[in-house]
Amino acid sequence: MTRLFRTSITLFFGLHSAFSTLALGQDGEPTDTRVTHGPILGRPAFDSMSLWMRTARPGKVVIFYGTDKNDLSKTASLKSTSLKRDSTGILTLRDLKPNTRYHYRIADHQLSGSF
């Protein structure tokens, strides 16, 4: 392979990766509230899932989610994590479709996953 070809391929995949990340997140910007631990998924039910998280300081946490990893059009938010609970909070996503995979992203530096 020529050096120009390798450089072009590397540049293409680098840009593709960067733009794909931006496309997954509606905002693509870091938030004021930094999630330092989590999310940890728990309390699964046929139509809900809870996410636990800890933030650097009390603050609002927003989660984008949906059944298509390229269209996280639903949102849920935790008004604020609690200093009384060491800046932790639990957000429960409700009215989910049973037996369906959901993808999510926390509006903090692109933390994402699926359940």
Buried (B, 14 or more C-beta within 10 A) or exposed (E): EEEEEEEEEEEEEEEEEEEEEEEBBBEEEEBEBBBEEBBEBEEEEEEEBBBBBBBBEBBBBBBBBBBEBEEBEBEBEBEBBBEEEEBBBBBEBEEBEEEEEBBBBBBBEBBBEEB
